[in-house]
């Protein structure tokens, strides 16, 4: 049953409870349509809270809808206002659903503030209470909160499990907002796990169907996946400004765009941390705590699975005055606009081991590394002087040949040290996407399906190389094939998420 006819029927009633429910249903409609005539008034909802129990129940539902809307729009002050209203309603009406609506709103506030350390046990209890009371909508929302709380605690596996379960629950019950939110949580989990191509597939599909309040968050998430400049959403401005400033080589403009991103994200603790890490990885903000391990070479995993704002897939080690550090390719673009910096050519396929060795030596700084450490870092197994001595000498010879006179590789017994004579940028394959990941990202960006020829043309990679890689990805179940006559398409799709039907997700609302 659609919401509008039911709302109109209740609004014609003389009963105060019916009228309160008409306003609650109007709130649900407004969240999707933003129709001015349906805009909920906090004062009116407060008045309903002073009427009978049925009206109080309706007021709690309306306030809960607005609290969820404030969470999605990342408006913590508005969320606090609805929390206070729900607190007053819960003090007058001690029914299970009203108390659960209040608990939900409190949960959204805790997630925005990043206060999630002890939430899991409490949320599990609340989810069971909602299930026992047969409140499917509320139960699904608590499952979604568990996904966000798990990801905030860096429990990526737990976040993925909770978000997948919540996505299926929401789809089964046709709860639109729950389905949107569960899939955003799923996209975030996929990105944190390093599978940004799956996150983009989810986010691109959601951007076509979600209301305007959701678009800025979706644009932000897409930007963290490296697709900010291609987003058509109206809220794309800051990420596009950042990408455009990088293209121009303007650090000042990058900082201004980064500040604009941070101003919005500061209302959501986790998004703010991710924004700070992104700006740190391109060198336009101080190195944040979360980005420190990657920037200083202690970890090869880019923080939070973020990608370059200009969709570049490479990272570099910069050797200049001061300690060496890693940067995404956009950071190198900014440096080149400011100073001469000699960059090792990363397109040489035979140079990958050389680059890995150089990156290890560069990050080691003046202390250098032992030959055993260098060998293990490059080849992945232990060094034996008798068996591997010649191989190591060949590696050192090739490194010196590639460096020329811009740097020296010094050796003192078993200790090796790289000394730069000028600013150098060294491609670091340890943090770069491999060819398979690049191909998956390309297929995902093309509406999730593409032929090998289309991928080869877009990436400017030999067709046979693309075909061989795609066959391997199919064997690993990272993508599938669909045939139409002689046309073979490769499809990238999340095992949980299904691209939403525009008709279904833009269709009539279903009352709870």
N, C-alpha and C positions, 0 to 999 in steps of 0.2 A: 504494500500500500504506500503511495506517495505521501510525502509530508504535507504539501501545500493544501490539498483538500481537507485533510484531517485538521490542520491548523485552523482553517477557515470555519469548519464546523464547530470546533471548540470555542473559537472567538465569539461566535453568536450566542453561546450559552450564557445564562445569567449566573451560573455557579462560579464562585471565585477560584475553585480548584481547576475547573475547565479552562478558565481564562489564563491562569498561571501556566498550564500545560500548553496553551496556544502560544504564549510568549516563549516557552522553552523550545517548542518546535520551530518558532520563528528564529530563535538563536541558532539552531542547527542549520536552517536554511541560509542565514546570513553568513555563517562561517564559510559556506561554499560560494554564495552568489554575491556577497557584499552589497546587497540591495539596501539603499538608505532607509526605506520604509521599515525594514526588519531589524535595524541596528538596535541591539539590546542596551538598555539603560541600567547601570548599576543601581540607581535609585529605585527603579521599578522592581528589580529582582530582590532588593532589600525589603520592599513593601510586601512582596509575596512571601518572604521569609517570616513575616509577622502574622500571616493568616493561618489557615488550618494545616493539618499534617500533609494533606495532598498537595497544597500549594507550596509548602516548604520543600517537599520532594521535587517538584518541578523546578523551584528556584535553585536547588542544589544541582540538578542536571544542567540548567542553563549556565550557572556559574562554572561548573566543571568543563563545559564546552568552551567557555571563554578562557579558562585557565589553560586548556590545551592549546587554544589558538595563540595565547601569549607565549607559550613555550616554543611553538613552531616559528613564530615571528621573532624570537629571541628578544623579548621585552620583559625583563625581570621585574621592573617596577609594576607594570600592569599585572603580572602574575601574582605579585605580593598582594595587590589590591583584591584580586579574586580569592586569594587564600584567606584574607581577613573576612571577606563576606561568607565564605564557606565555613569558617570557624564559628561565626555567629549562628549560621543555620544549624550546624551540628550541635551547638549548645542547646538549641530548642527542640531539635528532632534527633533522637538517638537511634533511628532505624539503621539497619545494616548498610543499605545503599547510600544513604547520606554520609555516614561515617567513611565509607569506602571512597566516595567522591572527594571528600576532604583529604583522605590519605593520598589519593592520586595527585591532587594539586600540590600537596606538600612534596611528593616525590619529584614532580617536575621542577620545583624550586631547588631541591637538593641536587638534581642533575645539572641544572644551569650553574649552580655555584661550585660544582665539583666535589660536593660533600657526599661521596658515595662509598666510603670505606666500609661501613657497617650496614649497607642497604640490602645486600643479597638475602640474608636470613629473614629480615623484616618483609621484603617483597615476596618471598616464597610463602610466608604465612598469609599475607594479604591476598595473593593469587589463589590460595586454597580457600580462603573465606569467600571470595567472589565466585569460585567454582561451586562451592557448597550451596551458596545462595542462588545459583543458576543465573548469575549476571554475566552473560557471555562477553558483552562489550567491555565491562570493567576488568574481567579476567584477562582479556587480550591486552588491554592497556598495561596491566601490571607485568605481563610477560615482556612487553616492549620495554618497559622501564628496567627490567632485569638485564636486557640486552645492552642498553645504554650504560647501566651501572657496571656491568662486566667489562665493557670496553674502556670505561674510565679507569678501571683498576688494572688495565693492560692484560686482561684475560681474553685474548682474541678468540680462542677456541670456545670458551663459554659464551661470548657475545655472539658468535656465529650460530651456535646451537639455539640460543634463546631467540635470536632474530628470525631464524628459519622457522622455528616452531610458531612464533607469533605471526609471521607472514601467512603460513598455512591456515592458522586459526582465523585470521581476519578474512582471508579469501573465502573460506568455507561459510562464514557467517555474513559475508557481503557488507562488512563494516568499512566504509570507504576511508575515513580518516585513519583508522587502525591499519588498513592495508598500506596507505601511503607511508605512515610513520614506521611501520615494521620494515618496509623495504628500504627506507633511508637508513635505518639501523643496520640492515643487511649490507647495504652499499658501503657504509663506513667500516663494517667488519671485513669486507672483501678488500678494501683499500689498505687497511692496517695489515692484512695478511700478505700484502704485496701483489694482489690481483686486481689492480686498478682498472683493467679492461672490463672485468665483470661489473665493477662499481659503475663505470661509465654507461654500460648497457642499461643498468637499472635506473640511473639518474636521468639519462636521456629520455627514457620512456615515461618516467614520472613527470618530467617537465612539460609534457604535452597535455597532462590531464589534471594537475593539481591547481587549486585556487591560487590567487595572486599572493596571499600571505606566505605561501610555501616557496615561492620562486627564488627569493634571495638566498635562503639556505641551500636550495638545490644548486644555484649558481656558485655559491661558495664551495660546496662539495665538489662540483665539477672542476672548479679552478684548482683545488688541491690534487685532483687527478691529472692535471696538466692540460685541461681543455678550456681554460678560462676565456681565451680570446675567441673561441668558436661558438660560445654560448649565445643563443638568440634571446634569452630571457631578458626582461627589462632591468633586472637587478645585476646585470653583468658588469656594470660600469667600472667598479674598482679593479677587477681582475683584468679587464681589457686595458684600462689605464696603465696597470702594471706591465702587461705584456708590451704595450706600445712604447712605454718609457724604456724598456729593455732594448727593444729594436732600435730606438734612437740613441741608446747609450747614455741616457740621462739619469745619473744616480739620484739627483735631487727629486726629479719627477717620480722615480721609483719609491723613494722614501715617502713622498706625499701619498702615493697610491697605497703603499703599505700601511701608513697611518690610518687611511680611510677604512681599509679592511679591518685593522685592529680595533678601531672605534666600534664597529658593528659587532665584531666577534667577542669583545670583552664582556658582553652580557652572558656568554656561554663559556665556562671555564675551559672545557676541552677544545672547543674551536679556537679559542684565544691561544692556547698552547700550540696548536697546530699551525696557526697563522704565524706565531713567533718563530717556530722552527722553519717554516717555509722562507721567511725573510732572512733568517740566519744562513740558510743553505745557499742563498744567492748573494750574500755579503752586504745587504743593505740594512742590517740590524745586528746588534751584538749577538754573539753565539749564545743561544738559550741553553738551559740545563738539558732539555730533551734532545737538542741538536749537537751537544758537545761531543758525545761519543763518536758520532759519524764524522763531524767536521775535523776532529783530532785523530781519526784513524783507528780508534779502538773498536769500532763496529763497522761492518760493511753494509748494514741495513739502513736505508734512508729512513729517518724518523717518520713514523705514522704512515709510511707508504706513500708520502707525497711525491709529486713529480714536478718537473721543471715547468714554470708558467708559460714558456713558449713551446712546450711539448717536445723539447729536446730530450734525448735518451741518454746523454753522456754526462759523466762527472769528471772533475779534474782535481789534481793535487797542485796547489800553487806554492812555488818556492820563491820567496822574495825576502825582504827584510822582516825579521821576526820569525816565529815558528811557522812551519808549513801547515797548511790546512786544506781540506777538501771544499769544493764548491760545485754546485750544479752549473751546467753550461751557460745559463743566463748570467751568473756571477762573473764568468770569464768574459762575456761580451762587455759588461760594464767596465771591467778592468782594462780591456783593450782600448776602450774609448778614452781612458785616462792616462795610460802609460804604455810604452813599448813592452810587450811580453812575448817571449819566444815560445811557440806552441808546437809540441811534437805532433806530427801528423797521425791522427787516430784511424785513418782509413786503410792503413796497411794491414791486411789480414795476417801476414806473417809476423807482425810486430806485437801481437797480443801479449805473449810471454815477456817480451822486452818491456812493454808498458807496465805490466803487473810488477815486474822487478823494480822498475824505476819508481813506481808509486810507493812500493814498500820502503825503498831507500829514502825517498823524499820525506815520507812521514816520520821516519826514524830520526831525522835531523842530525845534529852534530854527534849524537851518541852512536849512530850507525847501527848495523845489525851484523850478526855472525853469519858466516857462509851457510851454516846449518839452517838458520832462521830464514834466510833469503831463499834457499833451495826449497824448503818445505812450503813457503808461501807461494812460490811460483808453480811448483809441480805437484804439490799436494801429498807428498810422501817424504819420508826421512832421507837424509843425506848420508851416503857412504863414500868416503874419500876415494877408495879403490875403484868402486863401480861407477861413481858419478862425477869424479874429478874432472874428466875431459868435458862432460856435458856442462858443468858449471863454468869452466874456462871459456867455452864457446859462448855461453850466455853473457859473460862479462865482456868478451870481445865485441859482441853485437851491440851491447849497451853503449860502450865507448864509441863505437862507430856512429851510432845514432845521435849521440850527444855532440859530437864535434868539439868545438872550442867553447861552447856555452856553459859547460859544466865539466867537472872532473870526477872520476870514480876512483877514490883512494882506497888502497888495501894495506892493512897492517896485520900480517899474520892471517888469522881467520876472520878478522873484522873488516867490514866494507862500509865506506862512507861516501855519500854523494855531496859534492861541494859545488854550488851554483855560482857562476860568475856574473849572472844577470837574472832578471826575473824569468821564470820558466813555468809553463803550464803543461802538466803531464796527464794524459788521459788515464783514468783509473778503471780498468775493466771489472774490478771487483764490485763496483756499485752500479755498473751500467746494465741495461736490459740486454739479454741475449737475443739472438735473431728470432727465436720462437716467440718470446714475449712481445717483441716489436710487431710480429705478424699478427698475433692475437689482438693486440691493441688496434692495429689497422682494420682488421675485420670487425671488431667491436664498434669502431667509429663509423663504419659504413652500415649502420642499422643492424649490425650483428650478423650480416651475411655478405659474402663476396666470393668471387671466383679466384683461382690462383693467378690468372692473367691480370685481373683487376688489381690484386695486391701487388704483383710484380711491377705493374706500371706505376702505381702510386708511390711505392717505396724505392723505385729505380734499382731493383735487385733482379738478377737473372731469373727467368721463369723457372728453370729446372731447380735452382736452389730453393725457391719458394715452394715448389711442388714437393720436393723431398722433405722440407721442414714441415709442411702441412700434413703429409702422410704420417710423420712421426708424432705430431700433435694429436692426430686422430687416434693413433695407437695408444696414446697416453690418456685418452678420453678427455682431453682439454678442449676439443671441439668436435663437431660431427659434420657429416656430409648429407646433402639433399640433392637429388638429381631430377632434372626436368629435361627429358630427351638426352641430348649430348651435353647439356650444360650441367656442370657439377659445382654446387655452391658449398662453401665451408661456413658453418654456423657456430657462433659463439653465444652461448646462453647459460645463465646460471641454473643450476639444478633445482633451485627452489623457486626463484623468481620466474614468472611468465609475463611476457610483455603485455601490459594491460590493454584490454579492449577500450577504445575511446568511448564507445557507446555505453559500455558497462560502467566505467569509472566517471563518466560525465552524466550518468543517468539519474533517475529519481532517487532521492534519499529514502532510506529505510528507517522508520522510527524504531527506537529501542524498545 
